[in-house]
């Protein structure tokens, strides 16, 4: 595996850091090294507002000011490189006012830079903070850009950042071909336990880029990060990567509720103060649902009854009831199964409101894409019992853990 990165020995030294020490993201490591691997090169950059150093200075401005580095072009995923684009809005090519650098949109058809967009650069740098779940599409953008560079003969570089769910958490089956989409772009589990840099290595070396080619890949690893860390333990500032993930711990709740959210079956808190932290609907009795879920004794998870009125979106202005989720032990909690336990108990308590029975076909199709297989829906819908689908959901975890360990850059 060709990785022009910090020596493994240098990375290994970081595991001896004292608890609570500051993690240094890849952009800071690169700066400390005098931007050595970018010297004399024409640089393209894929980033968004999460691409900052620990003092909140944008990677855009750091690279623009770096001596010996020519920031030649930028490439915008959803929300824009500086976060000034509303969700879902189309962006045409424009010039960044602060740097004078051309910004190309790669949000929309193709989701990747074209050969023409890449023609004036030598290396494409990626610096985006992910949330650790496969359906969060920045990793799809990264993989598409890697493949575009492989085809165009350009270098690709990842400035690494933490996986907010840790580097040990793995849940879910591998994506199957029939369910492949931009929310399930590559055959990895739903929670995949790799940093962006490690995942880039995995995609490259396992031959998972569409062209079948390998890209000339460089990883600039972090310093101070260990695999057991969740985001709140890194000491790094959290910049929301999208409007509904405002805090670092929201990353833990996104995989716990977001799959169910695809069904438009009940509110998961989008439109209220704590997106992804709850389950509620007009037909639910909060105390009864809370008692039923508490009786299950799901490891690392607690529930409390909740009554609220959303400001917008689903059930806007309606008084609804449900439960708020509290993840007390992220390492033990089966994050992605929490929503299936909720659907199980609701189906038992309210048989006229079974989630998969009342959902529209288009939502069921999206559900299959997000979970990576129609088999999960088929198994669960038989009796609405987690025990019927859990083996299939976890069938690839052990083998993926063995495979991904080959690409670990951190201990």
N, C-alpha and C positions, 0 to 999 in steps of 0.2 A: 504494500500500500504506500503510495507516494504522498507523503504529508510534509510540506515544508513548514513545520510548526516548532514550537518550543520543545526542546529535548525532553523525553520522558523523565529523565532524571530530575530536570528542573520542576516538572509537574509534581513528581513524587515528593519533593521537598515540602510542598505546600500542605501535605496531609499532617504535618507536624504542627500546624498553626494552633494557637490556643483557641478555646471555644469562644465564639462571639466575635472573632476577628473579621475585619472587612474583606469581603470577596472583591476581587479586582476583575472587572469584565474584560473581554478581549480587546476592546478599543483602548483601554488604559495600558494593557500589556504592550500593545503595538506602539503606543506613544512612548512608553518607557524604553523601548528598543530603538527609538529614533526612526520609526516607520521603515525599518530595514527592508522588509519584503515588498514594499511599494516604491522604493527609490527609483526615480527615473521612469516610472510607468504612468500611462494614461489610465485613470481609474474611473470605473462606473460604480455606483452605490445604490443598493436596494436597502431602504430603511424606512422608518416612520418615527413618530415621536418617542418611542421606547428606546431608540438608538441614542443613548446619552452616556456620559461618564458619571461617576458618583457625585459630581458637583453640578449635574444636570446640564452640562454643556453638550450640545448636539454633535453626534458623529459627523454630520454634514459640515459643521463649522470647523471641527477639529481637523478633518482631512483637507478642507479647503485652505486652511492656514498652514498645513504641514509642509516644512521645507523639503524640496525634492520630490513632492507629490503633486500631480496635476489631476484635480477632480474634474473630469471631462463631461460626465453625464450622470443623471440620477434616474431611478426607475420607481414609480409609485404604485404600491399596492392600494387596497381600499383605504380611504380616509386621507390619502396624500402623504407625502414625505414629511410634512410638518404638521399633519393633523388638522389641516384647515379645510378639509373636504367632508361634507356630510355623508353619512353612511348610505351606500348605494348609488351616490351621484357619479355620473360619468365625468371623467377628466380628460381634456385634450392635452396635447403637448404644450408646455409653457416654460417660461424662464423663471427660476427661483430668484426673487428680487434681492435677497441678501448676498447671494454668491455670483449671480449672473450665469449659473449653470443650467443647461437645458434639462427639463424633467419630462420623461416619457411615462405615460400611464401603462401599466401592465395589469390593470384591474378591468376585467371584461373578457371579450372573446380572445381565446388563446391563453390568457393568464401568463404570458411569458414575453420577454423581449424578442423582437425580430432581429434577423441578421443586420438589417439596416440600422437599427437602434444600437447595435453592438460594434459597428464597423470602426468607430473612432476610439475604442478603448482597448487596453491590453488585458485588464483584469477586472472582473466584476466582484465587488465586495458586498457581503450580506451581513447586516447588523439589525436584527429585530428580536425583541423579547417575546417568546412564545408562552403559551399557557399549559402545555404538557398534554393536551388532548388532541387526538388525531383529527377531529372534525373542525378544529380551529385552523383556518386555511393558510396561515402564513407558511407552514411547512410545505404545503402544496406549491405555493409560490416559489419557495426555495428550490424544490426539486425540479420544477419546470425551468427555472433559470439555470440550474446546473446543466440540464439537458441542452438548453439553447447554447450555452457556452461550449459544451462538448462538441456540438455540431459545427459551431462557428470557429472552433480552434482557439477559444479564449480561456484564460485562467479564471478560476473561481476561488474566492476566499471567504471563509466564515469567521467573523469576530464573535467568539463564543459567549454565551450567556447561560444562566442557570435554567434547569428544568424546574418550574415552581412546585411540581409534585414530587420532587426528589429524583434521583437516578436509579432508584430501586423499585418503584411502583410500576407494575405491569398488570393490566387487566384487559380482557376482551380478545375475541378471535381475530385472526388475520382477515383482511378485506378479501372477499372473493370477487372474481372477475365480473360477475353480473351486477355487483353493487358498487363498482368502481365509479367515483365521481370526484369533484374537486373537494368535497368534504371527506373523502375516503380515497385519496389519490394513490396511495402505495400500500402494499400488503404488510401492514404493521398492526399491532393491537391498538385498541382505542386509547388506552393509557400506555405509553411506550417506553418510558423510563430512560430517555436519552436526551442529552443537550442538543441544540441545533447543530453544533459541530460534529458530535458523535453520530447523529442521524445522517448528516451529509456523507460521512465516511461509510456508513452502513449502506445507504442508497447507491453510492458509487461502486463500492467493492462487491456488492451482491448483485450487480448488473440490473438494477431496478429502474434506471433511466430509460425512457421510451425508445431512444435511438439505439440502445444497446451499447453505446460508446461510454467510455470513462472520461470524466473531465479532469483537467490538470488542477488538482485540489490542494488548497492550503488551509489549515486550521490554525488560528491564533487562540490558544486555550486561555481560560481564566486562570487566575491564581487564587488559592484559598478556598475553593469550592470542593466539598466532598459529597459523595453520592447520597448520604442520608439527609441532606439539607433540603427543607422546603424554603420557599422564597422568603418568608418572614425571618428566617435565620441567617440570611446572607448579609444583612446590613446595607443592602443596596436600596436606593429609592425606587418605589414602584410608580411607573408611568402607565396609565391605563392604555392597553393596546387597542381597546375598542370601548365604546361608551358604556357597555353593560358589565365591564370588568374593572370597576374603579379601584379596587383594593387587592393586594397580593393574595389574601386568603380566599378571594372569590374564585381563584383557580381551582381550589379544592371542591367548590360547590358546582362549578360548571359541569364536570362529568357526572355529578350526582343527580342532576335535574335536567340537564340540557337535552338528553335524548328524548325524554318524555315531552319536553317542550315542543319538539318537532311535530307532535300530533295535534296541536291546538286543542288539547283535551281539557286542560286546566291551567291556571296561572302558576308560573314558577317564580313570580316576583318581578318579572320584566314589566315596567310600568308602575313600580312601587320603589321603595327606598333601598331594598336589598335584592337585586336581581340574582336569580339562581339559588336562593336560600330557602325556598318555600314551595309548598304545594297547596293550592286552594281553589275552591269552586263554589258556586251557589248551592249545589246539592249536598255539600259536605257538612257534617257536624264535627266541629273542631275537637271537642273533648273525646268523642268516640274514636275518631281516627288516631288521635295522639295515643290513646290507651292501647289500641290495637297494635300500632307500630312499636310502642314501648315494650309490649309483651314479647315481641320477637327477639329482643336482646341482640340487636345487630351490633357487632363489635365496633367500638370507637365512635358510636353515633347516639345522640340523644334528640328528642323531639319535644316541642312545647306547642300547646294550642295557640292558634293565631286567628284574629279577626281584623280585617282591614278593607280599605276601599281604594282600588288602584286609581292613579291619576290619569292614566291613558292606556291604550292597548286593550287587551282582553279584559272584559268585565269593567271597563272604565266607568267609574261612578257608582258601581254596585257594591253592596255590602257582601263580602264573601268570607268563608271560613276555611281553615285547614291547619297545617302544621308548619312551623319553622324548624329547619334542620340545624343541628349543632354537631359539627365534626370535632370530637374531643381527642381522637388519636388517629391522625392521618395514616400512620403506618399500618394500623390494624383495620381501619375502616374499609369495607369493600365499596369504594366510592361509586362506581358505575352501577352497582346492583341496588343502591338505595331506591332509585326510581322504580325499579321492577318490584321491590317489596311494597312500595306505595300502590302501584297498580294492582298488585295481588290483593291487598287488603281492601281497596276500594271496590274491586270486582266482587269480593265476598260480601261487603256491607251494602253495596248499591248495585245489584245485578243488572239494572237497566242502564247503567253508566259504565260498562266495561270499555276500557280505553281503546282497544284495537277494534272493537265492534262498532263504535260510534264514529271513529275517525274517517275522514274522506280519503278516497283512493290516492289522491296526490300526496297526502300527508303520510300515508302508509308507505308509499314509494320512497319518500324522503327518509322515513324511519329506517327502512332497509338499507339505504345508502349510508346513513350515519353509523349504524351498528355493523355494517360491512357484510351482511348476509341476510337473505329472506328467511333463513332457517331459524333465527332467533325469534322472529315474530310467529312463525308457524308452530314452534315448540311451545312458546309461552301461551299462545291463544287457545291451546287445547283445553287447559284447565285454569289458566291464570295462576300458575304456581311457579315460583322461582326455581324450585327443585327440578322442574322439567327442562329448563333451558341453561342452568348454570354450568353443567358439564360441557356443553357446546361452547358457551361463552368463554370458558377457561381452557379449552382444549389445546390452544397454541401457546399458552403462557410459559410453560416449562421449556419448550424447545426454543422459543424466542429469547428467553433469558440466556440460554446457553449461547445462542448465535450472536446476540448483541454484545455479549461480554468481550468479544474479539475487538470491539471498537471503542471500548471504554478508555477515555483519556484521564479519568480521575478515579481515585481509590475511595 
